[in-house]
Amino acid sequence: MIINKTPIRGSYIIKPKNYFDSRGYFEKQFCNSLYKKKNLNTVWKQINKSFNKKKYTFRGLHYQKKPFTEIKIVQCLKGKILDILFDLRKNSKTYLKSYSTQLSEKKSELLYVPAGVAHGYLTLTDNVEVMYFHSKIYSKKYSSGINIMEKKIKFELKKKIKKISLIDKKLKFLNEV
């Protein structure tokens, strides 16, 4: 596995190595010793999977507040997404910075999202499946988010959003948080 930093402090793109043979391939998704060596989280308490029917569906930008702040690993299992991060950690050098990257079944990369960073994605194809690993159990009481139309969040294709939940549409802007 290759672990590369992103422009958001504490966030990484993880590139698994594929081992091919006549049957197909084998790919290591997680390695406790490697994650420990890189000071990454090694305990995952919840795993979720989402399915999105239509291209340009948006989910997010979600995060959990203290004491339920969580680390996530995100992987696109089917299709392609534009994954978006927005740093909400006031003590971070990348505070209020956004970062986006494409994840797809073909690239098979994972995105490591540190606690305190809001996460969301825009589907770029129909029939998208996304897997999430969470370091904490979901808490509705501490669940929050930032409205994707927040001006400080910059990413290509923002105007292409066609489908978004009412809950995500009603998320607050920074000046309201």
N, C-alpha and C positions, 0 to 999 in steps of 0.2 A: 504494500500500500504506500502511496505517496501522499503526504499531507502538505498542502500549500496554504499560506496565509492569503486572506482577502484584504481589501482596503478597510474593512471594519475590524477593529481590535478584538481579538479572541475568536474570530470566525475563520473557518477553514474550508477549503474544498478538499475532499478526500477521494483519491483516485484508486480504486481497487485494482489489483492486477488479475487478469484473466489467465487461466490455465486451460488451454484448448487440447482436445483430443478428438478421436473419431465420433464420440458420443455428443460432443458439444463443448461446453466450457464449465469451469468451476471458478467461483469468485468469492474471496474472503470479504465479508461486509464489516466485520468488527474483530479487533484483536486487542484483548485486555492489556497485554504487556506493551504493545506499541502505543496505545492510548495513554497508559500510565507514563511511559517514557516521554511523551509530548505534553504531559500535564493536562490531559483531556479527561472528561468525565468517563467513568467506566461502569456506572450503575444506572440502569434504565428501568423505570417503574411502570411505564405504560407505553404501548405501541398501538398506533392508530393508522388506518388506511382510509383514504378518501377516493371517491370516483366522481368524475365530472364529465357529463355527456357532451357539452358543447365547447367549441373553441371560443376563446376570449371570456371565459368565466373567471371571476376573481374571488379569491378567498383570503381574508386577512384585513389588515395587518394586526395580528394578535400577539398578546403576551400575557403573562400572569404577574400580579403584583406580590410583594413580600407578604407573608412568608412562603409563598408558593412560586417564586421566580423559578424558571426552569430553563434547562439547556435542552436543545433539540438537535436531532439529526434528521435531515429530510432527504428523500430519494424519490425521483420520478421512475416508477416501475413500467409505465406504459405511456406512450405519447411524448409530449414535450411541454415544458413550462418555462416561464420567466419568473424566477424566484427573486423576491425582494426583501431586503433587510433594512431596518431603520433603527439606528442606535439611540436609545432613550436613557442611557447611563450618564448622569450629569458629571461624573468624575472621569469619564472616558475621553481620550484624545480624539475620538471619532464621534463625539456627541452630536446628535442631530444630522449626521451624515447618512446617506442611503447608498445601497449597493445592490446591483442586480446581476444575475447570471442565469444562463440557460441550463436547465437540467433536462435530461432525456433518457429514455430507455437505451438509446444507442451509446451515449456517453457513459452511462452507468455510474456517474459520480454521486457523492453524498455531500451535503452541505451541513456543516457543524455550526449551529447558531447558539451563541453564548446567552446566558441569563441577562435580562434587561434589554434585549434587542427584539423589537417587534418583527414579526415574520408574516409574509403573505406570498401568494403567487397568482399569476395569470396563465391560464391554459393557452397554448399556442396550437393545439390540435384538438380534435374531437376525441372522446373516450380516453381521458387521462386518468391514471391511477397514481397516487402519491402515498408513500409510507413515511410515517413520523415516529421517531423514538423520543420519549420524554423522560427527563430525569426526575420529574415529580408527577404525582397523580393530579389530574385535572380538578380544579376548584372553581365552580361557577361563581362563587362569591368574590374570588380574587382574579377572575378573568377580565381582561380589558383589551383595548385596541385603539389604534389611531386611524382616522379616516384616510383612505387612500388618496383622496383629492387634496390632502394637505400640501400646500405649496412647497414646503421644504423637502418633500419626498420627490426625488427626481428619478425617472426612468423612462426609457423609450416605451412606446405603445400604451401609455396611460389613457389616451383618448380612445383606444380600441376596446375598452371594457364594455361588454354587452350584457353580461349577467352577473349580478352580485346580490347577495342576500339582503333582506331588509335590515337585519341586525348590523351587518357590515356597512351598509349605506348610512346608518344612523350613528356610527362611531364618531367620537368627538375629534375636533381639531386641536392642535397644540395649545392654542390660546384658551381653550375650554377645559383643559386637563389641569 
